[in-house]
Amino acid sequence: MSTAEPSVRSASPLKQRRLVSESSALGAGTVLAQRYRLEDLLSEGDPIQGRLWRALDTLAGDTPLVIRQVQSSESRQRFQQIWPRLQSLLHPQLPRCGELLESHGSLWTVRDWQEGEAYSLILSQRSERQMVFGAGEVLLLLRQTLPLLAVINGRGLVHGDVNPRNLLRRHSDGLPVLLDFGLVQICGEAPLAGATPGYAPRAQGRSEPCAPWMDLHGLGVTALVLLSGRTPESLIASDGGGWSWPDQLELQPEFRAVLERLLLEDPDRRFADAAQVLAALEPLSMPDSIGPIARADRTVVLAPRAAGRPAPDLPSLRSPADPVPAADPTSMRRSRAEAREQGAEGGLWPVVLALALSAIAGTAIGWYVLSRGASRDTAPSTSRDVVGRSQGMSLPPAEVDERQKLLSRLRALQVDRTWFLKLVDSSLLARFPERGGRLPSDSLEDAPLRRVWNDLAEEWLARIERLPPGMRSRLGQLKETDWRKQRQDLVSQGVNGTVVEQLVSAGARDLLPGDIQGRRPEEPYRQLWYAAAIQSLSEVTIENVTAKPGTATNLSLRVPSGGARLISVIVPAGHDLVLGINGTPLMQMTIFGAQGQVEKQRGPLRVVTLPAAAGSPVQVLVTNEGVSAGLLTLSCRADRAGRPPLPAIDPNPFPDPATGTPSTPAAPNPQPQPGRPPSVQSDGRPSTEAPSSAPRPPGVPMQENDFDLMD
């Protein structure tokens, strides 16, 4: 399903008529710049945000695009000023902005089309089923969206209209994408009118200068709306001075505190930027379930089954071990008819006796069926759960609905059901070893265990969904030989086998829970380890760098979200290696020597010096634990052992993206004083500077602890 761009709010009827008359000659089929063919009008728009079109790039195989038509002189001037900044936003969850052109008396902006569903549509669909977003789902959404706002605000821009309608869940990878930059404005300028009511802070309506906290406020309102299923208007307190939290909304106290702070407008208490919010969310543990949940006020209508209509058979997760005996419907109808005839003739006691005998017989049959169908070694079955029938010891309707959705997702993902059930069963038994291998039954006392079983199934499905379809369908049949050839190919390129194992472990971090990470687990978990190995090694590219004596060699590359990059550094014989590595705070590095030995344990990016005994090549494994891709910069130099110290390595040798100017090189260090133990500098040489937390004065070289704090 392709989702169109969120519609731009309409202007006044008079302005709309003027805009339509000015562009009446334009329509579907119009070609701009001999390249972009207009297909569908997505929104009528207004003088501020313009009109949105869906178009095709005829020079790129009819690739779909979104084109904004801007006509008013004020908006044209604003987009001409802001568009270069939008073009510089390089993030996989932000649509790429293309060219800016003038045609047919209008200004046109071109950007990528995104396939997915708006979160407002997902919320509406769930509301029809009396479902809302779970706390884990919203926490994950915040962690995946805040880096986008950090990128936008870092370029001095404010989106101005963050709400569920402008957040899209992309079909290809399930990640959120931020859309509709019609109200984007430069920080410090007056905000534009037209933001979605209820999501923008009151300060934005008072035309206070644009600031990043306004986008964070919109994201906070979005989170509260998704959690509660209610509109912003119904969540605003009656006195208009704050927000009314639904009584049924159950959240971790720490998570609720972060959301409440997102909604604040007090300058002394609100978050200043997205980095502060991410830091506040980092200590929070992810709930067991990251899927939708039923509303607290959900009502379940139990309608009696029509007489004479057979009860439907619902699918079960397992095939029953024994056939379930079925009662003869013909004999049941005949006995009921005879009872009615006797009652009509005035024989009341025979009728009562017949009904009592029927009840006793039905109970005996029910106990027989349950004892035969519920095995102690099988997961709970849903074959006997029929709405309108006496539930007895079978599952309640809510659990039946949950199991049906689970089956549908397994079929949609093409996951082998037998292997998946073993996976969830093993997880449950590992969590409750005191049960001695017994899985929960359909009995009432095992209801909490069934809840845990369902939550584990949801958690594993969320992990499996990250794999491509071809890999998901192979789970349960993967073998050691499926990834061994890839391992040998890397070893033949000079990568030590220990490094390959570390690379696979890094790739398996998103698929396996914490207690299994870092080692090759047993089945059925090993199938996911194999899948991670195949995926990690098929996408790995080895970056080769040669450290030059006395000269810094620089490298810049991007590390994908949840991925890893391997850098092989060639070091001349008899030389020490000085490495300066910079990136995002969520990147970790491990450094291996030529024989696969760990020279530097896994830790944050920093400046290190390796002795000549480490050998060559030195292999650096960098992993990105963030929810978005990040830029990695590396600077290396070879120093001959015993030689006088060389000038310090510039730890950030690449031009500043905002100014385009290179960073200022560090000044040479003073010589160490006799009799005083040296400390380590950023390039690994001794220094006479004592450690200090005070700000670094101008002209003093950057120290290693300074470099660790860099983003």
C-alpha positions in Angstrom: 0.0 0.0 0.0 1.5 3.3 -1.0 0.7 6.2 1.2 0.5 9.7 -0.2 2.1 12.7 1.4 0.1 14.2 4.3 -2.3 16.7 3.0 -1.5 20.4 3.6 -4.2 22.3 5.4 -6.4 24.4 3.1 -6.2 28.2 3.0 -9.2 30.5 2.8 -11.6 29.8 -0.1 -10.6 33.1 -1.7 -6.9 32.2 -1.7 -7.6 28.7 -2.9 -9.6 30.1 -5.9 -6.7 32.5 -6.7 -4.1 29.7 -6.6 -6.3 27.3 -8.7 -6.8 30.0 -11.3 -3.1 30.9 -11.5 -2.2 27.3 -12.2 -5.2 26.1 -14.1 -3.1 25.3 -17.0 -1.2 22.7 -15.0 -2.5 19.2 -14.5 -1.6 15.5 -14.7 0.8 15.0 -17.6 2.6 18.3 -17.4 6.4 17.8 -17.8 8.7 20.1 -15.9 12.3 20.7 -17.0 11.8 18.0 -19.7 12.1 15.5 -16.9 9.5 15.4 -14.2 5.9 14.4 -15.2 3.2 15.4 -12.8 0.9 12.5 -12.0 -1.5 13.2 -9.1 -2.3 16.3 -7.0 -1.8 15.3 -3.4 -3.0 18.5 -1.7 -4.4 21.8 -2.8 -2.1 23.6 -0.3 -2.0 27.2 0.6 0.3 30.3 0.0 2.6 29.2 2.8 3.2 25.5 2.1 2.3 25.3 -1.5 0.8 22.3 -3.3 2.1 18.8 -3.4 2.2 16.6 -6.5 3.2 13.0 -7.0 5.4 13.0 -10.1 7.6 10.6 -12.0 11.3 11.1 -13.0 11.2 10.1 -16.7 15.0 10.2 -16.9 15.3 7.7 -14.0 13.0 4.9 -15.1 9.8 6.7 -13.9 11.0 6.8 -10.3 8.2 8.3 -8.1 8.9 11.7 -6.5 7.2 14.3 -4.4 7.2 17.8 -5.9 6.1 20.9 -4.1 4.7 23.8 -6.1 5.3 27.2 -4.4 3.8 30.4 -5.9 3.7 33.2 -3.3 6.8 35.4 -3.3 7.4 35.1 0.4 7.4 31.3 0.3 9.5 31.2 -2.8 12.1 33.3 -1.0 12.0 31.1 2.1 12.5 27.9 0.2 15.3 29.3 -1.9 17.0 30.2 1.3 16.3 26.9 3.2 16.5 24.4 0.4 20.4 24.1 0.3 20.2 23.2 4.0 17.6 20.6 3.4 19.7 19.2 0.5 22.6 18.7 3.0 20.4 16.5 5.4 21.9 13.1 4.7 20.1 10.5 6.9 18.5 7.2 5.8 15.2 8.1 7.5 14.9 11.5 5.9 13.7 11.8 2.3 16.5 13.1 0.1 15.9 16.6 -1.3 16.7 17.0 -4.9 16.9 20.0 -7.2 15.1 23.4 -7.0 13.7 24.7 -10.3 11.4 27.4 -11.7 8.8 26.6 -14.3 5.3 27.8 -15.3 5.6 30.8 -13.1 6.2 28.7 -9.9 9.0 27.4 -7.8 9.3 23.6 -7.6 11.1 21.5 -5.0 11.9 17.8 -5.7 12.4 15.1 -3.2 12.2 11.3 -2.8 8.9 9.5 -2.5 8.4 7.2 0.5 6.3 4.0 0.6 4.6 3.4 3.9 1.7 4.2 6.2 1.3 7.4 8.3 1.2 6.8 12.0 -2.2 8.6 12.0 -3.6 6.0 9.7 -2.1 3.1 11.8 -3.6 4.6 14.9 -7.0 5.0 13.2 -6.9 1.3 12.1 -6.1 0.2 15.6 -8.8 2.3 17.1 -11.3 0.4 15.1 -10.0 -2.8 16.8 -9.8 -1.0 20.2 -6.0 -1.3 20.2 -3.4 1.4 20.9 0.4 1.6 20.7 2.2 -0.2 23.5 4.8 1.5 25.7 7.6 -0.4 24.1 6.5 0.5 20.7 6.4 4.2 21.5 9.8 4.1 23.3 11.3 2.5 20.2 9.6 5.1 18.0 11.2 7.9 20.1 14.6 6.4 19.9 14.3 6.1 16.2 12.9 9.5 15.6 15.0 11.7 17.9 18.2 11.3 15.8 16.2 12.7 12.8 15.3 15.9 14.8 18.9 16.1 16.0 20.1 16.2 12.3 17.5 18.8 11.3 18.0 21.0 14.3 21.8 20.6 13.9 21.5 22.4 10.6 19.8 25.3 12.3 16.3 24.3 11.1 13.0 23.6 12.9 10.5 21.2 11.3 7.5 23.1 12.8 4.8 20.4 12.4 5.8 17.1 14.1 2.7 14.9 14.4 1.5 11.4 13.5 0.3 12.5 10.1 3.9 13.6 9.2 5.5 10.5 10.5 5.5 7.5 8.1 6.3 3.9 8.9 8.3 2.8 5.9 7.3 -0.5 4.3 10.8 -1.6 3.3 12.3 -1.6 6.8 9.6 -0.5 9.3 11.6 2.6 10.3 9.9 5.9 10.9 10.4 8.6 8.3 9.8 12.3 8.9 7.9 14.0 6.1 6.3 17.3 5.0 8.8 20.2 5.3 6.2 22.8 4.3 6.6 24.7 7.5 10.3 24.3 8.1 11.9 27.5 9.4 15.3 28.7 10.4 16.0 28.7 14.2 15.4 32.1 15.7 12.9 33.3 13.1 9.2 33.7 13.7 7.2 30.4 13.2 4.8 30.1 10.3 1.1 29.7 10.7 -0.6 26.4 9.8 0.8 23.9 12.3 -1.5 21.0 13.3 -3.6 22.2 16.2 -2.9 20.5 19.5 0.6 19.4 18.6 2.4 22.8 18.4 3.2 24.4 21.7 1.3 27.6 22.7 4.6 29.5 22.3 4.6 28.7 18.7 1.1 30.1 18.3 2.3 33.3 20.0 5.0 33.6 17.3 7.9 33.2 19.7 11.2 32.5 17.9 11.6 29.0 16.4 13.6 26.6 18.6 14.4 22.8 18.6 12.3 22.3 21.7 9.1 23.0 19.7 9.8 19.9 17.5 10.4 17.9 20.7 7.0 19.1 22.1 5.2 17.9 19.0 7.0 14.5 19.3 5.9 14.3 23.0 2.2 15.0 22.1 2.5 12.4 19.3 3.8 9.8 21.9 0.9 10.6 24.3 -1.7 10.3 21.5 -0.4 7.0 20.3 -0.3 5.6 23.8 -3.8 6.7 24.7 -5.6 6.6 21.4 -7.1 10.0 22.1 -6.9 13.3 20.3 -4.7 16.1 21.7 -7.8 18.2 22.4 -9.2 15.6 24.7 -5.9 15.3 26.5 -5.5 19.0 27.4 -6.5 19.8 30.9 -9.8 21.6 31.4 -8.0 24.7 32.7 -5.8 24.8 29.6 -2.7 24.9 31.7 -1.4 21.4 31.2 -2.1 17.9 30.0 -4.5 15.4 31.4 -3.1 11.9 31.6 -5.6 9.0 31.2 -5.9 7.0 34.4 -5.6 3.7 32.5 -2.2 4.7 31.0 0.4 2.5 32.7 4.0 3.5 32.1 7.4 3.1 33.8 7.8 6.1 36.1 11.0 7.0 34.4 9.4 6.9 30.9 6.5 9.0 32.1 8.8 11.5 33.5 10.5 11.9 30.2 7.2 12.3 28.3 6.0 14.9 30.8 9.1 16.9 30.4 8.7 16.8 26.6 5.3 18.4 27.0 6.6 21.3 29.2 7.1 24.8 27.9 8.9 26.2 30.9 12.4 27.2 29.7 14.0 26.0 32.9 12.5 22.5 32.8 11.9 21.5 29.2 14.4 19.6 27.0 16.7 21.9 25.0 17.5 19.5 22.2 17.1 15.9 21.0 20.4 14.8 22.5 19.1 15.5 26.0 16.0 13.4 25.4 18.1 10.5 24.0 20.3 10.7 27.1 17.3 10.6 29.3 15.8 7.6 27.4 19.1 5.6 27.3 18.8 4.1 30.9 15.2 2.9 30.2 14.9 -0.8 29.6 12.8 -1.9 26.7 9.6 -3.6 27.7 9.2 -7.3 26.9 6.6 -6.5 24.3 7.0 -3.9 21.6 3.7 -4.4 19.8 0.2 -3.0 20.1 -1.9 -3.6 23.1 -5.6 -3.6 23.8 -7.2 -0.4 25.2 -7.8 -0.4 28.9 -11.5 0.4 28.3 -11.8 -2.2 25.5 -15.2 -4.0 25.4 -15.6 -7.5 24.0 -19.1 -8.3 22.6 -20.0 -11.9 23.1 -22.8 -12.9 20.8 -24.6 -16.2 21.2 -24.2 -18.6 18.3 -27.2 -19.0 16.1 -29.1 -22.2 16.6 -28.2 -25.0 14.2 -25.1 -23.2 12.9 -21.9 -25.2 13.6 -19.2 -23.5 15.6 -16.2 -22.3 13.6 -12.9 -24.1 14.1 -10.2 -21.6 14.9 -6.6 -22.4 14.0 -4.3 -23.7 16.6 -0.5 -23.2 16.9 0.0 -27.0 17.2 -1.7 -30.0 15.8 -3.4 -31.9 18.6 -1.7 -35.1 19.6 -5.0 -37.0 19.6 -8.2 -36.6 17.7 -10.9 -34.7 19.6 -14.2 -36.7 19.8 -17.1 -34.7 18.5 -20.7 -34.9 19.7 -23.4 -36.1 17.3 -25.4 -32.9 16.4 -28.3 -35.0 15.1 -28.8 -36.9 18.4 -28.4 -33.6 20.4 -31.2 -31.9 18.3 -33.4 -35.0 18.7 -33.0 -35.2 22.5 -33.8 -31.4 22.8 -36.9 -31.8 20.6 -38.2 -34.7 22.7 -37.7 -32.7 25.8 -39.7 -29.8 24.4 -42.5 -32.2 23.4 -42.6 -33.6 26.9 -42.7 -30.1 28.4 -45.6 -29.2 26.1 -47.6 -32.2 27.4 -47.1 -31.1 31.0 -44.3 -33.5 32.0 -42.1 -30.9 33.8 -40.0 -33.3 35.9 -38.9 -35.5 33.0 -37.7 -32.4 31.2 -35.7 -31.3 34.3 -34.2 -34.8 34.5 -33.3 -34.9 30.8 -31.6 -31.5 31.1 -29.7 -32.6 34.1 -28.5 -35.7 32.4 -27.5 -33.7 29.3 -25.5 -31.3 31.5 -23.7 -34.2 33.3 -22.9 -35.9 30.0 -21.7 -32.6 28.4 -19.4 -32.0 31.4 -17.9 -35.5 31.2 -17.3 -35.1 27.4 -15.7 -31.7 28.0 -13.3 -33.1 30.7 -12.4 -36.0 28.4 -11.7 -33.6 25.5 -9.6 -31.3 27.6 -7.6 -34.1 29.2 -6.9 -35.6 25.8 -6.1 -32.4 23.9 -4.0 -30.5 26.4 -0.6 -32.0 26.5 1.9 -31.0 29.1 4.6 -30.7 26.5 2.7 -28.5 24.0 1.9 -24.8 23.8 -1.7 -23.8 24.6 -4.1 -24.7 21.8 -6.9 -22.5 20.4 -8.9 -25.1 18.6 -11.6 -25.2 21.3 -12.0 -21.4 21.8 -15.2 -20.4 20.2 -17.0 -17.1 21.0 -20.4 -17.9 22.5 -19.5 -21.3 23.8 -18.8 -22.1 27.4 -15.1 -21.5 27.8 -14.5 -23.9 30.7 -10.7 -24.4 30.8 -10.0 -23.1 27.3 -8.5 -19.8 26.4 -10.5 -16.5 26.7 -11.4 -14.6 23.5 -8.6 -12.1 24.0 -6.0 -14.8 23.9 -7.7 -16.4 20.9 -7.5 -13.1 19.1 -3.8 -12.8 20.0 -3.0 -16.3 18.7 -4.8 -15.7 15.5 -2.8 -12.6 14.8 0.4 -14.5 15.6 -0.5 -17.2 13.1 -1.2 -14.5 10.5 2.1 -12.8 11.1 4.0 -16.1 10.8 2.4 -16.9 7.5 3.1 -13.3 6.2 6.7 -13.5 7.2 7.1 -17.0 5.8 8.6 -18.3 9.0 8.7 -22.0 9.7 6.1 -22.5 12.4 7.7 -25.6 14.0 11.1 -23.9 14.4 9.5 -20.7 15.7 7.5 -22.6 18.4 10.7 -24.3 19.6 12.3 -20.9 19.8 9.6 -19.4 22.0 9.3 -22.6 24.1 13.0 -22.6 24.7 12.9 -19.0 25.8 10.1 -19.6 28.2 11.7 -22.7 29.7 15.0 -20.8 30.1 13.2 -18.1 32.0 11.4 -20.5 34.3 13.9 -23.4 34.9 11.9 -24.4 38.0 9.2 -25.8 35.8 11.4 -28.7 34.7 10.6 -28.5 31.0 6.8 -28.2 31.5 5.1 -25.7 29.2 1.9 -23.9 30.3 -1.5 -25.5 29.8 -4.9 -24.0 29.1 -5.7 -23.9 32.8 -6.6 -20.7 34.6 -3.5 -20.9 36.9 -1.2 -20.9 33.9 -2.7 -17.7 32.5 0.3 -15.6 33.6 2.7 -18.0 31.9 0.7 -17.9 28.7 1.0 -14.1 28.8 4.8 -14.4 29.1 4.8 -16.9 26.2 2.8 -14.5 24.0 5.1 -11.6 24.9 8.2 -13.7 24.0 6.6 -14.6 20.7 6.0 -10.9 19.9 9.6 -10.1 20.9 11.1 -12.8 18.7 8.9 -11.8 15.7 10.1 -8.2 16.1 13.7 -9.4 15.8 12.9 -11.8 12.9 11.2 -9.0 10.9 14.5 -7.3 10.6 15.8 -10.0 8.3 15.1 -10.0 4.6 12.3 -12.3 3.3 14.7 -14.8 1.7 16.5 -15.2 5.0 13.4 -15.5 7.1 12.1 -18.4 5.0 15.4 -20.3 5.6 15.2 -20.2 9.4 15.1 -23.7 10.7 17.2 -25.1 7.8 20.4 -23.1 8.0 23.7 -25.0 8.5 27.3 -24.4 9.3 28.3 -24.7 5.7 26.0 -21.8 4.7 28.4 -19.2 6.1 31.7 -21.1 6.1 32.6 -20.1 2.5 32.1 -16.4 3.3 34.4 -16.8 6.3 37.1 -18.4 4.2 36.9 -15.5 1.6 37.6 -13.0 4.3 40.4 -15.0 5.8 42.0 -15.2 2.4 41.9 -11.4 2.3 44.0 -11.2 5.5 41.2 -11.0 8.1 42.0 -13.2 11.1 39.4 -15.8 12.0 38.9 -14.3 15.4 38.0 -11.0 13.9 35.4 -12.7 11.7 33.8 -14.2 14.7 33.7 -10.8 16.4 32.2 -9.3 13.3 29.4 -12.0 13.3 28.7 -11.4 17.0 28.3 -7.7 16.3 25.8 -8.5 13.5 23.9 -10.8 15.8 23.5 -8.2 18.5 20.1 -7.1 17.1 18.8 -10.6 16.6 19.8 -12.3 19.9 19.1 -11.2 23.5 21.8 -10.0 25.8 22.3 -13.3 27.6 23.2 -15.0 24.3 25.2 -12.3 22.6 29.0 -12.7 22.2 29.0 -16.5 21.7 27.6 -19.1 19.3 24.4 -20.3 21.0 22.7 -23.7 20.7 19.7 -24.5 18.7 17.1 -23.2 18.0 18.9 -19.8 18.7 21.8 -20.8 16.4 19.6 -20.4 13.4 19.5 -16.6 14.1 23.3 -16.6 14.6 23.7 -18.3 11.2 21.4 -15.7 9.7 23.4 -12.9 11.2 26.6 -14.4 10.0 25.4 -14.7 6.4 24.0 -11.2 6.5 27.0 -9.6 8.2 29.6 -11.2 6.0 27.8 -10.7 2.7 27.6 -6.9 3.4 31.0 -6.4 4.9 33.5 -4.3 3.0 37.1 -4.1 4.2 38.6 -0.7 4.1 42.4 -0.8 3.6 44.5 2.1 5.0 48.3 2.5 5.0 49.8 4.4 7.9 52.6 6.6 6.6 55.6 7.6 8.7 55.4 11.1 10.0 52.2 11.9 8.0 48.6 11.5 9.0 46.4 9.4 6.7 42.7 10.2 6.9 39.6 8.1 6.2 35.9 8.9 6.4 33.1 6.4 6.0 29.5 5.7 7.1 28.6 2.9 9.5 25.0 1.7 9.1 22.5 1.4 12.0 23.2 -1.8 13.9 26.0 -2.6 11.5 29.8 -2.8 11.6 32.8 -1.7 9.5 36.2 -3.4 9.4 39.3 -1.3 8.7 42.7 -2.9 8.0 45.6 -0.6 8.7 49.0 -1.5 7.2 51.8 -0.5 9.5 55.5 -0.3 8.3 57.8 -2.7 10.1 59.4 -1.3 13.3 56.8 1.5 13.7 54.2 2.2 16.4 50.7 3.0 15.2 48.8 6.1 16.4 45.1 6.0 15.8 42.6 8.7 16.3 38.9 7.6 15.7 35.9 9.8 16.0 32.1 9.1 15.5 28.8 9.0 17.3 28.6 8.2 21.1 26.9 4.9 20.3 29.8 3.6 18.2 32.2 1.0 19.8 35.6 -0.2 18.6 37.8 -3.2 19.1 41.4 -3.4 17.8 43.1 -6.6 16.9 46.7 -7.3 16.2 48.1 -9.1 13.2 47.7 -12.5 14.9 44.0 -11.9 15.9 45.0 -10.9 19.5 42.9 -8.2 21.1 45.1 -5.2 21.5 42.3 -2.9 22.7 39.1 -4.3 24.3 35.7 -3.2 23.0 35.0 0.4 24.1 34.1 3.9 22.9 36.0 5.6 20.0 39.2 7.2 21.2 42.8 7.9 20.5 45.2 5.0 21.0 48.8 4.1 20.4 49.8 0.5 19.5 53.4 -0.7 19.8 55.2 -2.2 16.9 54.7 -5.7 18.4 51.1 -5.6 17.4 52.2 -6.4 13.9 50.7 -5.6 10.6 47.9 -5.3 9.5 46.1 -4.0 12.5 42.3 -4.5 12.2 39.8 -2.1 13.7 36.2 -3.3 14.1 33.7 -0.5 14.6 30.1 -1.2 15.5 27.2 1.2 15.5 24.6 0.5 18.2 22.5 3.6 17.3 19.2 3.6 15.5 20.6 5.5 12.5 23.7 5.5 10.4 26.6 7.6 11.6 29.8 9.0 10.1 33.1 7.6 11.2 36.4 9.5 10.8 39.8 7.8 11.3 43.3 9.4 11.3 46.4 7.2 11.5 50.2 7.7 11.5 53.2 5.5 11.9 55.9 6.6 14.4 59.3 4.9 14.5 59.9 3.5 18.0 62.4 5.5 20.0 62.3 8.6 17.7 61.5 12.1 19.1 57.8 12.8 19.2 56.1 14.1 16.1 53.5 16.9 16.0 50.1 15.8 17.3 47.5 14.2 15.0 44.5 16.4 14.3 41.7 14.2 15.7 39.1 15.7 13.4 40.9 16.3 10.1 37.8 16.6 8.0 36.0 19.9 7.1 33.3 21.1 9.3 30.0 20.3 7.4 28.4 23.6 8.6 31.3 25.9 7.6 33.2 23.8 5.1 36.5 24.8 6.7 39.0 22.3 8.1 39.6 22.0 11.8 42.5 23.9 13.3 45.5 21.7 13.7 46.9 21.2 17.2 50.1 22.9 18.3 53.2 20.9 19.1 53.6 19.7 22.6 56.2 20.9 25.0 59.0 18.5 25.8 58.6 16.4 29.0 60.3 17.6 32.1 63.0 15.4 33.7 61.9 13.4 36.7 58.2 13.8 36.0 56.1 10.8 34.8 54.6 11.6 31.4 50.9 11.4 30.6 49.4 10.2 27.3 48.3 12.7 24.6 45.9 12.3 21.7 48.6 11.0 19.5 50.0 8.6 22.1 53.2 10.6 22.9 54.2 11.6 26.4 53.1 15.0 27.7 53.9 17.1 30.8 50.3 18.3 31.0 48.6 17.1 34.2 45.1 15.8 33.8 42.5 18.5 34.5 38.8 18.9 34.0 39.2 22.6 33.3 38.5 23.9 29.8 41.5 23.5 27.4 43.2 26.9 26.8 43.8 28.1 23.3 47.0 26.6 21.7 47.1 23.6 24.1 46.9 20.3 22.2 43.8 18.1 22.6 44.2 15.3 25.2 42.8 11.8 25.0 40.1 12.4 27.5 39.0 15.5 25.4 38.7 13.3 22.4 36.5 10.7 24.2 33.9 13.4 24.8 33.7 14.4 21.1 30.6 13.5 19.1 
